[in-house]
């Protein structure tokens, strides 16, 4: 039995095991639920921000104002979010928060299972991402749902189900903006008119959805308040106050915290990134190639995080699945293995208790969590431009890796 277990670990078979994947994915996040419930005063603050978005919508009060008697910080998602959180907000805080975490964990699990790759690859992604999912769960954040929406949008376009795909893409856009980049999946659709039609339909429905709990006039004002709140938050994110190191874990943050503290030309970085992002479209002859599409998906998931000044540590549950997806489909090589270990340690582990307090503080102060993701994003662009994605063997890659 010991010999069998040793072989199971040393040969890497555990990395592709479904039972291990389910145990780590859900088990690690469930431990954070227990921690949150044992320290409700501090750990449930973010959940209360979400919960009160529903209450304030009902009361027709500004969703983006400060409410220090109810919670610290401010709400920053689109008004449609208040409908999503409603079923949880109606429950006692301890139960609502626990189910909220399970909802986030479950929907991203489903999304990864919908990826058009072998189950063994999916298991590996779940196992490798389980620590990052635990980190996101401990913050009770919403980012796992955004990641799931982008991945599900991609997966359902693969299946030719634009009517479902656009529900997820539009929802991610209308609640946190990030989903807007997923509209680039338009080029993978075989039914482009349906893609456009369902974009319009779901935008109208989701835009208007909050009127089931508040009048239309309040809804219009809330969208205006949301834009103002996002602009204010963007200005706040780039400040290098001693207590602001949780924000701006991005490429711009890397520049500000390591090269030039006074850097304020984010538009130059974003414009350059947009141009580089668009270079992938020069390989238009491969739009129908699944290998190209998987690389493209990885690029999208990374892009929305590393070029956002609002990126925090839990936001990387959107980006890190891209690191894992890229890794498991790579032709086996020491370089790929070494680079992924670098990603795992710096992006996933550096903000956790697995490393020292000094290393955690150093990573935070220098926005190092973004560094491996930036390197990978650039590498993917290079691999697409040089057609290296054509070397991927989605059918036999696991045999070579094992």
C-alpha positions as CSV (number, residue, x, y, z in Angstrom):
1,X,0.0,0.0,0.0
2,X,2.9,2.3,0.9
3,X,4.6,1.5,-2.4
4,X,1.4,2.2,-4.3
5,X,1.0,5.6,-2.6
6,X,4.6,6.5,-3.2
7,X,4.2,5.7,-6.9
8,X,1.0,7.7,-7.0
9,X,2.8,10.8,-5.7
10,X,6.2,10.4,-7.4
11,X,4.8,9.7,-10.9
12,X,2.5,12.7,-10.7
13,X,-0.6,10.6,-11.1
14,X,-2.2,12.5,-8.2
15,X,-2.2,15.6,-10.4
16,X,-4.7,14.1,-12.7
17,X,-6.9,12.3,-10.1
18,X,-10.5,13.4,-10.0
19,X,-11.0,12.5,-6.3
20,X,-7.9,14.6,-5.3
21,X,-9.2,17.5,-7.4
22,X,-12.6,17.5,-5.8
23,X,-11.1,17.1,-2.3
24,X,-8.6,19.9,-2.6
25,X,-10.9,22.3,-4.6
26,X,-13.8,22.2,-2.1
27,X,-11.9,21.1,1.0
28,X,-9.5,24.0,1.2
29,X,-12.2,26.6,0.6
30,X,-14.5,25.0,3.2
31,X,-11.7,25.5,5.8
32,X,-12.0,29.3,5.0
33,X,-15.7,29.1,5.7
34,X,-15.0,27.8,9.1
35,X,-12.4,30.5,9.7
36,X,-14.8,33.2,8.6
37,X,-17.6,31.9,10.9
38,X,-15.2,31.9,13.9
39,X,-14.3,35.5,13.3
40,X,-17.4,37.0,11.9
41,X,-16.7,40.6,13.0
42,X,-13.7,41.0,10.7
43,X,-14.0,38.3,8.1
44,X,-17.6,38.9,7.0
45,X,-17.0,42.6,6.2
46,X,-16.8,42.0,2.5
47,X,-19.9,39.8,2.6
48,X,-21.8,42.6,4.4
49,X,-20.8,45.0,1.6
50,X,-22.4,42.6,-0.9
51,X,-25.4,41.9,1.3
52,X,-26.2,45.6,1.8
53,X,-26.1,46.3,-1.9
54,X,-29.4,44.4,-2.0
55,X,-30.8,46.2,1.0
56,X,-29.7,49.6,-0.2
57,X,-31.3,48.9,-3.6
58,X,-34.5,48.1,-1.9
59,X,-34.2,51.3,0.2
60,X,-33.3,53.3,-2.9
61,X,-30.2,54.7,-1.3
62,X,-26.8,55.3,-3.0
63,X,-25.1,51.9,-3.3
64,X,-21.7,53.5,-3.5
65,X,-21.7,55.8,-0.4
66,X,-19.9,55.1,2.8
67,X,-21.9,53.3,5.5
68,X,-19.5,52.9,8.4
69,X,-22.1,51.7,10.8
70,X,-22.8,48.7,8.5
71,X,-19.4,47.9,7.0
72,X,-16.0,49.2,6.2
73,X,-15.0,50.3,2.6
74,X,-17.5,50.8,-0.2
75,X,-19.5,48.7,-2.7
76,X,-18.1,48.9,-6.3
77,X,-20.0,46.4,-8.5
78,X,-22.8,47.2,-11.0
79,X,-26.4,47.4,-9.7
80,X,-27.3,44.0,-11.3
81,X,-25.1,42.4,-8.6
82,X,-27.7,43.4,-6.0
83,X,-30.1,40.8,-7.6
84,X,-27.5,38.1,-7.6
85,X,-26.8,38.5,-3.9
86,X,-30.4,38.7,-2.9
87,X,-31.0,35.0,-2.1
88,X,-27.9,35.1,0.2
89,X,-28.7,38.5,1.8
90,X,-32.1,37.2,3.0
91,X,-30.4,34.6,5.1
92,X,-28.6,35.0,8.5
93,X,-25.1,36.3,7.9
94,X,-23.3,33.1,8.9
95,X,-25.4,31.0,6.6
96,X,-25.5,33.5,3.7
97,X,-21.7,33.9,3.8
98,X,-21.1,30.2,3.9
99,X,-23.4,29.6,0.9
100,X,-21.9,32.5,-0.9
101,X,-18.4,31.0,-0.7
102,X,-19.8,27.6,-1.8
103,X,-21.6,29.3,-4.7
104,X,-18.4,30.9,-5.9
105,X,-16.3,27.7,-5.6
106,X,-19.0,25.6,-7.3
107,X,-19.6,27.8,-10.3
108,X,-15.9,28.1,-11.1
109,X,-15.6,24.3,-10.7
110,X,-18.4,23.9,-13.2
111,X,-16.8,26.3,-15.6
112,X,-13.4,24.5,-15.5
113,X,-15.3,21.2,-16.1
114,X,-16.9,22.8,-19.2
115,X,-13.5,23.5,-20.8
116,X,-13.1,21.5,-24.1
117,X,-10.2,19.5,-22.8
118,X,-9.8,16.0,-21.3
119,X,-11.1,15.4,-17.8
120,X,-7.5,14.7,-16.6
121,X,-6.4,18.2,-17.7
122,X,-9.4,19.6,-15.9
123,X,-8.4,17.7,-12.7
124,X,-4.9,19.1,-13.0
125,X,-6.1,22.7,-13.3
126,X,-8.4,22.3,-10.3
127,X,-5.6,20.8,-8.1
128,X,-3.1,23.5,-9.1
129,X,-5.6,26.3,-8.6
130,X,-7.0,25.0,-5.3
131,X,-4.8,27.1,-3.2
132,X,-5.6,30.3,-5.2
133,X,-9.3,29.4,-4.8
134,X,-8.8,29.1,-1.1
135,X,-7.2,32.5,-1.0
136,X,-10.1,34.0,-2.9
137,X,-12.7,32.2,-0.7
138,X,-11.0,33.6,2.5
139,X,-11.8,37.1,1.2
140,X,-15.4,36.2,0.3
141,X,-14.8,37.9,-3.0
142,X,-16.8,37.8,-6.2
143,X,-13.9,37.2,-8.6
144,X,-14.4,33.4,-9.0
145,X,-17.8,34.1,-10.6
146,X,-16.2,36.6,-13.0
147,X,-13.6,33.9,-14.0
148,X,-16.4,31.4,-14.4
149,X,-18.4,33.7,-16.6
150,X,-15.5,34.3,-19.0
151,X,-14.7,30.6,-19.1
152,X,-18.3,29.6,-19.6
153,X,-18.7,32.2,-22.3
154,X,-15.8,30.6,-24.1
155,X,-17.0,27.0,-23.5
156,X,-20.6,27.7,-24.8
157,X,-19.4,29.5,-27.9
158,X,-17.4,26.3,-28.5
159,X,-20.6,24.4,-28.3
160,X,-22.4,26.8,-30.7
161,X,-24.7,28.0,-27.8
162,X,-24.3,31.8,-28.1
163,X,-27.6,32.4,-26.3
164,X,-26.0,30.9,-23.1
165,X,-22.5,32.2,-23.7
166,X,-23.6,35.8,-24.0
167,X,-25.6,35.6,-20.7
168,X,-22.3,34.9,-18.9
169,X,-20.2,37.4,-20.8
170,X,-22.7,40.3,-20.5
171,X,-23.2,39.5,-16.8
172,X,-19.5,39.7,-16.1
173,X,-19.3,43.0,-18.0
174,X,-22.3,44.6,-16.4
175,X,-21.3,43.8,-12.9
176,X,-17.5,44.2,-13.0
177,X,-16.5,45.5,-16.4
178,X,-13.8,42.7,-16.7
179,X,-16.1,40.6,-19.0
180,X,-15.9,43.2,-21.8
181,X,-12.6,41.6,-23.1
182,X,-14.5,38.3,-23.5
183,X,-16.4,39.8,-26.4
184,X,-13.3,39.1,-28.4
185,X,-14.6,35.5,-28.5
186,X,-16.9,36.8,-31.2
187,X,-14.3,35.6,-33.7
188,X,-14.7,32.0,-32.6
189,X,-18.4,32.0,-33.2
190,X,-19.9,30.3,-36.2
191,X,-23.1,32.3,-35.7
192,X,-21.9,35.9,-35.5
193,X,-25.4,37.4,-36.1
194,X,-26.7,35.4,-33.2
195,X,-23.7,36.5,-31.1
196,X,-24.7,40.2,-31.8
197,X,-28.4,39.5,-31.3
198,X,-27.9,37.8,-27.9
199,X,-25.5,40.5,-26.8
200,X,-28.2,43.0,-27.3
201,X,-30.9,40.9,-25.7
202,X,-28.9,40.0,-22.5
203,X,-27.6,43.6,-22.2
204,X,-31.2,44.9,-22.1
205,X,-32.4,42.2,-19.7
206,X,-29.5,42.4,-17.3
207,X,-29.4,46.2,-17.4
208,X,-33.0,46.3,-16.4
209,X,-33.0,43.4,-14.0
210,X,-32.8,45.5,-10.8
211,X,-36.2,47.1,-11.5
212,X,-37.7,44.0,-9.8
213,X,-36.6,45.5,-6.5
214,X,-36.2,49.3,-7.3
215,X,-37.8,51.8,-9.7
216,X,-36.3,52.6,-13.1
217,X,-35.4,56.2,-12.2
218,X,-33.3,55.0,-9.2
219,X,-31.6,52.4,-11.5
220,X,-30.5,55.1,-14.0
221,X,-29.1,57.2,-11.2
222,X,-27.3,54.1,-9.8
223,X,-25.5,53.5,-13.0
224,X,-24.3,57.1,-13.0
225,X,-23.2,56.7,-9.4
226,X,-21.3,53.5,-10.3
227,X,-19.3,55.2,-13.1
228,X,-18.3,58.0,-10.6
229,X,-17.4,55.4,-8.0
230,X,-15.2,53.5,-10.4
231,X,-13.4,56.7,-11.5
232,X,-12.8,57.6,-7.9
233,X,-11.5,54.1,-7.0
234,X,-9.1,54.1,-10.0
235,X,-7.5,57.3,-8.6
236,X,-7.3,55.9,-5.1
237,X,-5.8,52.6,-6.3
238,X,-2.6,54.2,-7.7
239,X,-1.7,55.9,-4.4
240,X,1.3,54.4,-2.7
241,X,0.1,55.0,0.9
242,X,1.5,52.5,3.4
243,X,-2.0,51.0,3.8
244,X,-2.7,50.7,0.0
245,X,-0.5,47.8,-0.9
246,X,-3.5,45.5,-1.3
247,X,-4.4,47.4,-4.5
248,X,-2.9,47.9,-7.9
249,X,-1.3,44.5,-8.1
250,X,-0.9,45.1,-11.8
251,X,1.7,45.9,-14.5
252,X,1.3,49.6,-13.7
253,X,1.7,48.7,-10.0
254,X,5.0,46.9,-10.8
255,X,6.2,50.1,-12.5
256,X,5.1,52.4,-9.7
257,X,6.5,50.2,-6.9
258,X,9.8,49.2,-8.5
259,X,10.8,51.7,-11.1
260,X,9.1,55.1,-10.8
261,X,6.8,56.0,-7.8
262,X,5.5,59.0,-9.7
263,X,4.4,57.1,-12.8
264,X,1.0,58.2,-13.9
265,X,1.0,57.3,-17.6
266,X,-1.2,54.2,-17.2
267,X,-2.8,55.0,-20.6
268,X,0.6,54.3,-22.3
269,X,0.8,50.9,-20.7
270,X,-2.9,50.1,-21.5
271,X,-2.5,51.3,-25.2
272,X,0.6,49.2,-25.6
273,X,-1.1,46.2,-24.0
274,X,-4.1,46.7,-26.3
275,X,-1.9,46.7,-29.4
276,X,-0.1,43.6,-28.2
277,X,-3.4,41.9,-27.5
278,X,-4.6,42.6,-31.0
279,X,-1.5,41.1,-32.6
280,X,-3.1,37.7,-31.8
281,X,-5.7,38.4,-34.5
282,X,-3.0,38.3,-37.2
283,X,-3.3,34.5,-36.9
284,X,-6.9,34.7,-38.1
285,X,-6.4,31.5,-40.2
286,X,-6.3,29.6,-36.9
287,X,-9.5,31.0,-35.3
288,X,-11.1,27.6,-35.6
289,X,-8.1,25.7,-34.1
290,X,-8.9,24.7,-30.5
291,X,-5.2,25.0,-29.5
292,X,-5.2,28.7,-30.7
293,X,-8.5,29.3,-28.9
294,X,-7.2,27.9,-25.6
295,X,-4.1,30.2,-25.8
296,X,-6.4,33.1,-26.6
297,X,-8.6,32.3,-23.5
298,X,-5.5,32.2,-21.3
299,X,-4.5,35.6,-22.7
300,X,-8.0,37.1,-21.9
301,X,-8.0,35.8,-18.3
302,X,-4.6,37.2,-17.7
303,X,-5.2,40.5,-19.5
304,X,-8.3,41.6,-17.4
305,X,-6.3,41.2,-14.2
306,X,-2.7,42.4,-14.8
307,X,-3.8,45.6,-16.6
308,X,-6.3,46.6,-13.9
309,X,-5.3,49.0,-11.1
310,X,-8.1,47.5,-9.1
311,X,-6.5,44.1,-9.1
312,X,-6.0,42.7,-5.6
313,X,-4.7,39.3,-4.4
314,X,-8.1,37.6,-4.6
315,X,-8.6,38.9,-8.1
316,X,-5.9,36.5,-9.3
317,X,-8.4,33.6,-9.1
318,X,-9.3,35.0,-12.6
319,X,-5.7,35.0,-13.9
320,X,-4.2,31.9,-12.2
321,X,-6.5,29.3,-14.0
322,X,-4.9,30.6,-17.2
323,X,-1.5,29.9,-15.8
324,X,-2.6,26.3,-15.0
325,X,-4.4,25.8,-18.3
326,X,-1.4,27.0,-20.2
327,X,0.9,24.7,-18.2
328,X,-1.1,21.5,-18.6
329,X,-1.4,21.8,-22.4
330,X,2.2,22.6,-22.9
331,X,4.5,20.0,-24.6
332,X,6.5,18.7,-21.6
333,X,9.8,20.5,-21.0
334,X,12.0,21.5,-18.1
335,X,11.5,25.2,-19.1
336,X,7.7,24.9,-18.8
337,X,8.0,23.1,-15.5
338,X,10.4,25.6,-14.1
339,X,8.4,28.6,-15.2
340,X,5.2,27.1,-13.8
341,X,6.8,26.5,-10.4
342,X,7.9,30.2,-10.5
343,X,4.2,31.2,-11.2
344,X,3.0,28.9,-8.4
345,X,5.3,30.3,-5.8
346,X,5.2,34.0,-6.7
347,X,1.6,34.3,-7.9
348,X,-0.3,31.8,-5.8
349,X,1.9,31.2,-2.7
350,X,3.6,34.6,-2.1
351,X,0.6,36.2,-0.4
352,X,-0.2,33.2,1.7
353,X,1.0,31.9,5.1
354,X,2.9,29.1,3.3
355,X,5.9,31.4,3.0
356,X,7.4,33.7,5.5
357,X,5.9,37.0,6.8
358,X,8.9,38.9,5.3
359,X,8.4,37.3,1.8
360,X,4.6,38.1,2.0
361,X,5.2,41.7,2.9
362,X,7.9,42.1,0.3
363,X,5.7,40.7,-2.5
364,X,2.8,43.0,-1.5
365,X,5.0,46.1,-1.4
366,X,6.4,45.3,-4.9
367,X,3.2,43.9,-6.5
368,X,5.2,40.8,-7.4
369,X,2.1,38.7,-7.8
370,X,1.6,40.3,-11.2
371,X,5.1,39.5,-12.5
372,X,4.8,35.9,-13.5
373,X,1.4,36.6,-15.1
374,X,2.9,39.4,-17.1
375,X,5.7,37.2,-18.3
376,X,3.3,34.4,-19.2
377,X,1.0,36.9,-21.1
378,X,3.9,38.1,-23.2
379,X,5.1,34.5,-23.7
380,X,1.6,33.5,-25.0
381,X,1.6,36.4,-27.5
382,X,5.0,35.3,-28.7
383,X,3.9,31.6,-28.9
384,X,0.9,32.6,-30.9
385,X,2.8,34.9,-33.2
386,X,5.4,32.1,-33.8
387,X,2.7,29.4,-34.1
388,X,4.2,27.4,-31.2
389,X,0.6,26.5,-30.2
390,X,0.6,24.1,-33.1
391,X,3.0,21.9,-31.2
392,X,0.3,21.1,-28.6
393,X,-1.1,17.5,-28.7
394,X,-4.3,17.7,-26.7
395,X,-4.8,13.9,-27.2
396,X,-1.4,12.6,-26.2
397,X,0.0,15.4,-24.1
398,X,-0.8,13.7,-20.8
399,X,0.9,10.4,-21.8
400,X,4.1,12.3,-22.6
401,X,3.8,14.2,-19.3
402,X,3.2,11.0,-17.3
